[in-house]
Amino acid sequence: MRHLSTSTDTRVKISGTLVTLALMIIIGTLFYHQILRYRFFAEQSESNRIRIQPVIPKRGLIFDRNMEVLSDNRLSFTVSLVPFERVKNVTVPRLSKLLGIDSSEVEKRARANFVSRYMPTPIKRGLGIDTVSILEEQGPYYPGITYSAESVRRYPDSISAESFLGHVGEVSQDEINSEKKKEYRLGSLIGKSGIEKKYDLLLRGLEGTKYIEVSAKGQIVGPYEDKQEIPAIPGADLVLTIDKALQKFVVKNFDSVQCCGAVVVMNPKTGGVLALASFPHFDPNIFSGVIPPDIWQGIIADTNHPMLNRPLAGLYPPGSTAKLITAGAALEMGLVNENTLLKPCFGGMQFGNRFFRCWNPGGHGKVNVYHAIEQSCDVYFYQIGQIMGVDPWGEYAEKCGFGSKTGIDLTGEKAGIVPNSKYYDELYGPRKWSPYLILNLAIGQGEFIITPLQLAQFYCGLANKGRVYQPHLLKQIIESNGDIHDVEPIVSFTLPFSRKTLNILRESLKMVISGEHGTARSLRNKYYEIAGKTGTAQNPHGDDHSWFSAFAPADDAEIVVVVLVENAGHGSEVAAPLAGKIMKYYLVDSRQKELTAQKGTLTEQP
């Protein structure tokens, strides 16, 4: 009996211990979850019924120098998927049917734009009110689907805006990973090129956050009152140096002339870009939404390369427009003066075992530097090049801004190439290149390649007594609170020429138009005097390129114009007439229109 009693007591003790342990575990678990982990589970519970929705700020507008709109916004709707609220085999198939895209594409976009289980993931942008109305009326039928209103970028057509405005698009993962782009999230719209990219942080403003309470079925209850909404801060408006009317005139007239090329128009007194156009051009509005594959394939397959921003990234030999570098260097080095006569031109000259031709088979006879520039005599510059040598010529070319970027406030600029002996040693081997390569460089040919913007910068210096302002487009910043910040012009460098040399070069350029044998005599007019230079650049891939660089009025320039027309032949025949039209429009026609409009306004007043 004693043994049985002992056994029973033992079992009771063991059972009591187990019960006690079980209670301690339960109490401990409750303590852990309700006390120690309270904050975590409270946040989880709150997340289950709160939808965090970004508030997209209004992107800043972009204006031209006269406050004409260059880029604004239009209202659009974006449909998004909230991962936590989606219902398997229901949400995606129904959304796919509504949007007219494959389920696999919906899944792909959901993965690509995923940020958080509780944050809307953009699926499709640019939707109209019809789609939104369906979601509004049949919300429960589309679990986990939400929509938001946002601004879509809009650009005026027919002004080649892509060359300077650029476009916006969805941020990529690489851009998010970039150290400077940490404030971006997948699905954000950011500047991808041009002004839109350069000043993206100013234009896009700061996103806000809205907290929305939803039911267990994912239906919106209303604003979540325990969390205060963070308002978005609108982006700043930008005022550019661009003249919209001039830009439109440039595009209209170039389109009627040729397929491909570039136009740069600048104010030499500030470096402000008045017009910047690349041809062929395309409508940047296509980037505001998802680009149809057929349109994108057509753009990238186009052999005329519409995506190449020719004013900044097109590289070409400058032809005779660069003879001013050679002439200026020779005058500064004392190799010639304004009266020096070299060997006469009879249509070419023998150098070594090769005969180098002049563009004029009949020749120009004996000429000084004035008439050599006026008539663009190649033989005169061959001789100067031979006397000067490759390295001195290269040093002066670099000091004139070639071979390096201008620093314009746009992305994608190229530096070009200014050859010297080191360059040729690397290209052909030490001392294995001909000393006569300088002859081609002296007339703007050979391996010397530049951008149209660099040439415009150089001619700004010639027009502005040697002072070169950095090319720029931003004129003014207008913050959302009304504060205004003016952008001051910056002196980039000074041409390596004395005042005397600059005067000789300017008078020579005036003779190109006003001289008896000037190559651009057709541009003479009764309104103002033009100083300019024609250029015909040999092209190994086809017909010669047509160049013209000029400024006007010649003695107090307000405008510098550089025109490049690819494969169009002589500069005097194609590029010069177009540049002449641009100068006349800016200096005469547009001002007459403005005066007429002002008179009309005064007449209407009582």
C-alpha positions in Angstrom: 0.0 0.0 0.0 2.8 2.3 0.9 4.4 1.7 -2.6 1.1 2.5 -4.4 0.7 5.8 -2.4 4.3 6.8 -3.2 3.7 6.2 -6.9 0.5 8.2 -6.9 2.2 11.1 -5.1 5.0 11.1 -7.7 2.5 11.2 -10.6 0.7 14.1 -8.9 3.9 16.0 -8.5 5.0 15.4 -12.1 1.6 16.5 -13.4 1.7 19.6 -11.2 5.1 20.5 -12.5 4.1 20.0 -16.1 1.0 22.2 -15.6 3.1 24.8 -13.9 5.6 24.8 -16.7 2.8 25.0 -19.3 1.3 28.0 -17.5 4.7 29.6 -17.2 5.2 29.1 -21.0 1.8 30.6 -21.8 2.3 33.5 -19.4 5.8 34.1 -20.8 4.6 33.9 -24.4 1.8 36.4 -23.6 4.3 38.7 -21.9 6.7 38.4 -24.9 4.0 39.2 -27.4 1.9 41.7 -25.5 4.7 43.5 -23.7 8.0 43.0 -25.3 6.8 42.7 -28.9 3.8 45.1 -28.5 5.3 47.8 -30.8 6.1 45.3 -33.6 2.6 43.7 -33.7 0.9 47.1 -33.3 2.8 48.3 -36.4 1.9 45.0 -38.2 -1.7 45.4 -37.3 -1.7 49.0 -38.4 0.1 48.2 -41.7 -2.7 45.6 -42.4 -5.3 48.4 -42.4 -3.3 51.4 -43.7 -2.3 52.0 -47.3 0.7 54.3 -47.7 0.2 56.3 -50.8 2.9 58.7 -52.2 1.7 62.2 -53.0 3.3 63.2 -56.3 4.3 66.9 -56.4 3.6 69.0 -59.4 6.6 69.1 -61.7 7.9 72.6 -62.3 7.2 74.3 -65.6 9.8 75.4 -68.1 9.5 78.7 -69.9 11.5 80.5 -72.6 13.1 83.9 -72.1 9.8 85.6 -72.8 7.8 83.4 -70.4 6.4 81.3 -73.2 5.7 77.8 -72.0 8.2 75.2 -73.3 7.1 72.3 -71.1 4.1 71.9 -68.9 2.0 69.1 -67.4 -1.3 67.4 -68.3 -3.5 65.4 -65.9 -3.2 61.6 -66.2 -4.0 58.6 -64.1 -1.8 55.7 -63.0 -3.2 52.3 -61.9 -1.2 50.5 -59.2 -1.3 47.2 -57.4 -0.9 46.9 -53.6 0.9 43.6 -53.1 -0.4 42.9 -49.6 -4.0 43.3 -50.8 -3.9 41.3 -54.0 -5.9 38.1 -54.2 -4.3 35.1 -55.9 -5.7 34.2 -59.3 -8.2 37.1 -59.1 -6.5 40.5 -59.0 -4.0 40.1 -61.8 -6.3 38.4 -64.4 -9.0 41.0 -63.8 -6.5 43.9 -64.0 -5.0 42.4 -67.1 -8.4 42.4 -68.8 -9.2 45.9 -67.7 -5.9 47.4 -68.9 -5.6 45.2 -72.1 -2.2 43.8 -71.3 -1.0 40.2 -70.6 -1.0 38.9 -67.1 2.7 38.1 -67.4 3.3 41.8 -68.3 1.3 42.9 -65.2 3.5 40.5 -63.0 6.6 41.8 -64.6 5.8 45.4 -63.9 4.7 44.6 -60.4 8.1 43.0 -59.7 10.1 45.8 -61.4 8.4 48.5 -59.4 8.0 46.8 -56.1 8.9 49.0 -53.1 6.9 47.6 -50.2 4.0 45.1 -49.6 1.9 48.0 -48.4 2.8 50.6 -51.0 1.1 50.9 -54.5 3.2 49.5 -57.3 2.7 51.4 -60.6 1.4 49.1 -63.4 0.3 51.5 -66.1 0.5 55.2 -66.6 -1.4 57.6 -68.9 -4.9 56.2 -68.4 -8.0 58.1 -69.0 -11.1 58.8 -66.9 -13.0 55.8 -68.3 -10.7 53.3 -66.6 -10.7 55.3 -63.4 -14.6 55.3 -63.4 -14.7 51.5 -63.7 -12.3 51.2 -60.7 -14.4 53.7 -58.7 -17.7 52.0 -59.4 -16.4 48.4 -59.1 -13.7 48.7 -56.5 -14.4 45.3 -54.7 -14.2 43.5 -58.0 -10.5 44.6 -58.3 -9.0 43.7 -54.9 -5.6 45.4 -54.2 -6.0 47.8 -57.2 -5.8 51.5 -56.7 -5.3 54.6 -58.9 -3.8 58.0 -58.5 -3.9 61.3 -60.4 -0.5 62.6 -61.5 1.0 65.0 -64.0 2.4 63.8 -67.3 5.0 65.9 -69.1 3.9 67.7 -72.2 6.1 69.4 -74.8 5.3 71.7 -77.7 5.7 70.0 -81.0 7.6 71.2 -84.0 10.5 73.0 -82.2 13.0 70.2 -81.8 12.6 70.4 -78.0 14.4 67.1 -77.3 17.7 68.7 -78.2 17.7 70.9 -75.0 14.6 70.0 -72.9 15.1 66.3 -73.0 12.4 64.1 -71.6 11.2 62.3 -68.4 10.7 58.6 -67.7 10.5 56.0 -65.0 13.6 55.7 -62.8 15.7 52.6 -63.2 17.2 50.4 -60.6 20.7 51.6 -61.5 19.6 55.2 -61.0 18.2 54.3 -57.6 21.4 52.5 -56.6 23.4 55.6 -57.6 24.6 57.5 -54.5 23.2 60.8 -55.7 19.7 59.4 -56.4 18.8 57.9 -53.0 15.7 60.0 -52.8 14.2 58.1 -55.8 11.9 55.1 -55.6 10.8 52.6 -58.2 8.0 54.0 -60.2 9.1 57.6 -59.8 9.3 59.8 -62.9 12.6 61.6 -63.3 14.5 63.6 -66.0 16.2 61.3 -68.4 18.0 63.8 -70.6 18.5 67.5 -71.4 17.3 70.2 -69.0 14.8 67.7 -67.5 17.8 65.6 -66.3 20.2 68.4 -65.5 17.8 70.2 -63.1 15.7 67.2 -62.1 15.9 67.8 -58.4 14.7 71.4 -58.8 11.9 70.5 -61.2 10.5 67.4 -59.4 10.0 68.9 -56.0 9.6 66.6 -52.9 7.1 63.8 -52.6 4.6 63.8 -49.8 2.8 60.8 -48.1 -0.9 60.1 -47.6 -2.2 57.4 -45.1 -5.4 55.8 -46.1 -7.4 53.4 -43.9 -8.8 50.3 -45.7 -11.1 47.5 -44.6 -10.3 43.8 -44.3 -11.6 43.4 -47.9 -9.3 46.2 -49.2 -12.0 48.8 -49.5 -11.0 52.4 -48.8 -12.5 53.6 -45.5 -11.0 57.1 -45.6 -8.0 59.1 -44.4 -6.2 57.5 -41.4 -6.6 60.1 -38.7 -3.8 58.9 -36.4 -1.1 59.8 -38.9 -0.8 63.2 -40.4 -0.5 63.6 -44.1 2.9 64.9 -45.3 2.2 67.4 -48.1 4.2 67.4 -51.3 6.3 70.4 -52.2 5.9 71.4 -55.9 9.0 71.7 -58.1 10.5 75.0 -59.1 9.7 76.6 -62.5 12.7 77.3 -64.8 13.1 80.1 -67.2 15.6 79.4 -70.1 17.6 81.6 -72.4 15.8 79.9 -75.3 13.7 82.1 -77.6 10.7 79.9 -78.5 9.7 81.9 -81.6 13.3 81.8 -82.9 13.6 78.1 -82.2 10.4 77.5 -84.1 11.6 79.6 -87.0 14.9 77.7 -87.1 13.2 74.3 -87.1 10.7 75.3 -89.8 13.3 76.6 -92.1 15.8 73.8 -91.6 13.2 71.1 -92.2 12.6 72.7 -95.6 16.2 72.5 -96.6 17.7 69.1 -95.6 17.4 66.0 -93.5 20.3 66.2 -91.1 22.4 68.8 -89.3 22.5 71.2 -86.4 21.8 74.9 -85.6 23.2 76.8 -82.6 22.2 80.4 -81.9 23.8 82.2 -79.0 24.1 85.7 -77.4 27.9 86.3 -77.4 27.6 88.9 -74.5 26.2 86.3 -72.0 26.7 82.8 -73.5 23.0 82.3 -73.4 21.7 79.8 -75.9 18.8 81.4 -78.0 18.1 78.3 -80.1 19.5 74.8 -80.3 18.2 72.3 -82.8 19.3 68.8 -84.0 18.0 67.2 -87.2 16.3 64.9 -87.7 14.3 65.6 -84.6 11.4 63.7 -82.9 8.6 64.3 -80.5 9.7 63.9 -76.9 6.0 63.5 -75.9 6.4 59.8 -76.9 8.4 59.3 -73.7 5.6 60.5 -71.5 4.0 57.1 -71.4 5.0 53.5 -72.3 6.6 53.7 -75.8 5.0 51.3 -78.3 7.6 48.8 -79.4 7.1 49.6 -83.1 7.8 53.3 -82.6 10.9 52.7 -80.5 12.3 50.2 -82.9 11.8 52.7 -85.7 13.7 55.4 -83.8 16.7 53.2 -83.0 16.8 51.6 -86.5 16.7 55.0 -88.3 20.1 55.4 -90.1 19.8 59.1 -89.7 20.2 58.7 -86.0 17.5 61.0 -84.6 18.6 60.2 -81.0 22.0 61.8 -81.7 22.0 65.4 -80.2 24.2 66.8 -83.0 24.9 70.3 -81.6 26.5 68.7 -78.5 27.5 65.2 -79.5 27.9 65.3 -83.3 31.6 65.3 -84.3 32.6 66.8 -87.6 35.7 68.4 -89.3 34.9 72.2 -89.2 36.4 72.9 -92.6 37.3 76.5 -93.5 35.3 77.9 -90.5 38.4 76.9 -88.4 40.9 78.9 -90.6 40.5 81.7 -88.0 42.4 79.5 -85.5 45.3 79.1 -87.9 45.3 82.8 -88.9 45.0 84.0 -85.3 47.9 81.7 -84.2 50.1 82.8 -87.1 49.5 86.5 -86.3 50.2 86.0 -82.6 53.4 84.0 -83.2 54.6 86.7 -85.6 54.8 84.3 -88.5 52.8 86.7 -90.6 51.3 90.2 -90.3 48.2 91.7 -91.9 50.2 92.6 -95.0 52.3 89.5 -95.5 52.1 87.9 -98.9 53.1 84.3 -99.3 53.6 82.3 -102.5 50.7 82.8 -104.9 47.9 80.3 -105.2 47.4 78.8 -108.7 44.8 76.3 -107.7 47.1 74.2 -105.5 50.7 73.6 -104.3 53.2 70.8 -104.3 54.3 69.6 -100.8 56.7 66.7 -100.9 55.4 64.1 -103.3 51.7 65.2 -103.1 49.9 68.1 -104.7 47.5 69.8 -102.3 44.6 71.4 -104.1 42.8 74.7 -103.3 39.0 74.7 -103.5 39.2 77.1 -106.4 41.0 75.4 -109.3 41.6 78.9 -110.9 43.6 80.0 -107.8 43.6 83.3 -105.9 47.0 84.7 -106.7 49.0 86.5 -104.0 46.8 87.4 -101.0 47.3 88.7 -97.5 45.5 87.3 -94.4 42.4 89.6 -95.0 41.9 88.3 -98.6 42.9 84.7 -97.7 40.0 84.6 -95.2 37.7 86.6 -97.5 38.2 84.1 -100.4 39.0 81.1 -98.2 42.3 80.4 -100.0 43.5 76.9 -99.0 47.0 77.4 -100.3 47.7 80.4 -98.1 46.8 78.4 -95.0 48.7 75.3 -96.2 51.8 77.5 -96.1 51.1 78.9 -92.7 50.5 75.4 -91.4 53.8 74.2 -92.7 55.7 77.1 -91.1 53.8 76.7 -87.8 53.9 73.0 -87.2 51.5 70.6 -85.5 52.1 71.3 -81.8 51.9 75.1 -81.9 48.7 74.9 -84.0 47.3 72.3 -81.5 48.1 74.5 -78.5 46.2 77.5 -80.0 43.3 75.3 -81.0 43.0 74.0 -77.4 43.2 77.6 -76.0 40.3 78.5 -78.4 38.1 75.9 -76.6 38.4 72.9 -78.9 39.3 69.4 -77.6 37.4 70.0 -74.4 33.7 70.3 -73.3 32.1 73.7 -73.2 30.4 73.0 -69.8 26.9 73.7 -71.1 24.2 72.8 -68.6 23.1 69.7 -70.6 24.2 66.1 -70.5 25.9 64.1 -73.3 28.4 66.7 -74.6 31.4 65.4 -76.5 34.9 67.0 -76.3 36.1 66.4 -79.9 39.7 65.9 -80.9 42.6 68.3 -81.4 45.6 66.3 -82.8 49.2 67.0 -81.8 52.4 65.1 -82.2 51.6 62.8 -79.2 48.3 62.0 -80.8 49.9 61.1 -84.1 52.7 59.1 -82.4 50.0 56.9 -80.7 48.0 56.7 -83.9 50.8 55.8 -86.4 53.8 55.1 -84.2 56.6 57.4 -83.1 57.7 59.7 -86.0 56.0 57.4 -88.5 53.5 60.1 -89.6 53.9 62.7 -92.3 54.8 66.3 -91.3 52.3 67.4 -94.0 49.3 66.3 -91.8 49.4 69.9 -90.5 48.3 71.1 -93.9 44.9 69.5 -93.5 44.6 70.7 -89.9 45.4 74.3 -91.0 42.2 74.3 -93.2 40.0 72.5 -90.6 40.3 69.0 -92.1 42.0 65.7 -91.2 41.7 64.3 -87.7 40.5 67.6 -86.2 36.9 67.1 -85.2 34.6 69.4 -83.2 30.9 69.9 -82.2 28.8 72.7 -83.6 28.5 74.1 -80.0 32.3 74.4 -79.7 32.4 76.4 -83.0 29.6 78.7 -81.8 31.5 79.3 -78.5 34.7 80.2 -80.5 32.8 82.7 -82.7 31.2 84.2 -79.6 34.8 85.0 -78.5 35.6 86.5 -81.8 32.4 88.6 -81.6 33.0 89.6 -78.0 36.6 91.0 -78.1 38.0 87.7 -77.0 35.9 87.1 -73.9 34.1 83.7 -74.0 31.1 83.1 -71.7 30.2 79.6 -70.8 27.3 78.4 -73.0 24.2 77.9 -70.8 20.4 77.6 -71.0 19.2 78.3 -67.4 18.3 82.0 -66.9 16.1 82.0 -63.8 14.7 79.8 -61.1 11.3 80.5 -59.7 10.7 78.5 -56.5 7.2 77.2 -55.5 7.1 79.8 -52.7 7.7 82.6 -55.2 11.4 83.3 -54.5 13.3 84.1 -57.7 17.0 83.4 -58.4 18.7 84.9 -61.4 21.6 82.9 -63.0 24.6 85.1 -63.7 26.7 84.5 -66.9 30.1 83.0 -66.2 33.3 83.9 -68.2 34.7 80.6 -69.3 38.0 81.8 -70.8 39.6 84.4 -73.1 40.8 83.7 -76.6 44.6 83.7 -76.9 44.7 86.6 -79.3 45.6 90.3 -78.8 43.2 93.1 -79.5 45.1 93.8 -82.7 44.8 90.2 -83.9 41.1 90.1 -83.0 40.5 93.3 -85.0 42.2 91.8 -88.0 40.2 88.6 -87.8 36.9 90.5 -87.4 37.6 92.7 -90.4 38.5 89.6 -92.4 35.2 88.0 -91.4 33.3 91.1 -92.5 35.0 90.9 -95.9 33.6 87.4 -96.4 30.2 89.1 -96.8 31.1 92.7 -97.9 34.2 92.0 -99.9 34.3 91.9 -103.7 35.3 88.3 -103.7 33.7 87.2 -100.4 32.4 83.6 -100.3 29.1 84.8 -98.7 28.4 88.0 -100.6 24.7 86.9 -101.0 24.1 87.8 -97.3 24.7 91.6 -97.8 21.7 93.5 -96.6 20.6 97.1 -95.7 19.9 96.5 -92.0 23.2 95.4 -90.4 26.7 94.2 -91.3 27.6 90.5 -90.9 30.9 88.9 -90.0 31.1 85.3 -90.9 32.9 82.4 -92.5 31.8 79.6 -94.9 33.1 76.1 -94.6 32.9 73.0 -96.8 34.1 70.0 -94.8 35.2 66.8 -96.6 33.3 63.8 -95.4 34.8 60.3 -95.8 31.3 58.8 -95.5 29.5 60.8 -98.3 29.1 64.3 -99.7 30.7 67.3 -98.2 29.2 69.0 -95.1 28.0 72.6 -95.4 29.0 75.0 -92.6 28.5 78.7 -91.9 29.5 80.6 -88.7 28.6 84.2 -88.3 27.8 87.1 -85.9 25.8 90.3 -86.3 25.9 93.3 -86.1 29.6 92.8 -86.9 30.9 95.5 -84.6 28.5 95.0 -81.7 27.2 91.5 -82.0 23.9 90.5 -80.5 23.7 87.1 -82.1 26.1 84.3 -83.2 24.7 81.6 -85.6 26.3 78.3 -86.5 24.6 76.2 -89.1 25.8 72.7 -90.2 24.0 70.8 -93.0 25.3 67.3 -93.5 26.1 66.1 -97.0 24.9 69.4 -98.6 28.0 70.6 -100.3 29.4 74.2 -100.2 28.8 76.3 -97.1 28.0 79.3 -99.3 25.2 77.5 -101.1 23.2 75.9 -98.2 24.3 76.7 -94.7 25.0 80.5 -95.3 21.5 81.3 -96.7 19.8 79.5 -93.8 22.0 81.4 -91.3 21.1 84.6 -93.1 17.4 84.0 -92.7 17.9 83.3 -89.0 19.8 86.5 -88.4 17.3 88.6 -90.3 14.4 87.0 -88.4 16.0 87.7 -85.0 17.4 91.2 -85.7 14.7 92.6 -88.0 11.5 90.6 -88.5 10.7 89.5 -84.9 11.3 93.1 -83.7 9.1 94.6 -86.3 6.3 92.2 -85.3 6.8 93.2 -81.7 6.6 96.9 -82.5 3.5 96.2 -84.6 1.9 94.4 -81.7 2.8 97.2 -79.3 1.2 99.8 -81.6 -1.9 97.7 -81.9 -2.2 97.5 -78.1 -1.8 101.3 -77.8 -4.4 101.8 -80.5 -7.0 99.7 -78.6 -6.6 101.7 -75.4 -9.4 104.3 -74.9 
